């Protein structure tokens, strides 16, 4: 996504995952606290043909 070291650290820390159309407009799926990005596993694929889908975990939850 980005190559700046600080951005890469934020992406690692928050377990950021980007899927879908790289040329598409970004669509961010944010889960509630105490959940992980896995709550979007059945929904996100429906948007991947048209959007760049971005999912993340809040620090302290999921893979973050």
Secondary structure as UniProt FT lines:
FT   HELIX           5..13
FT   TURN            14..15
FT   STRAND          17..20
FT   TURN            22..23
FT   STRAND          25..29
FT   TURN            33..34
FT   HELIX           37..40
FT   TURN            41..43
FT   HELIX           44..46
FT   TURN            47..50
FT   STRAND          51..55
FT   TURN            59..60
FT   TURN            62..63
//
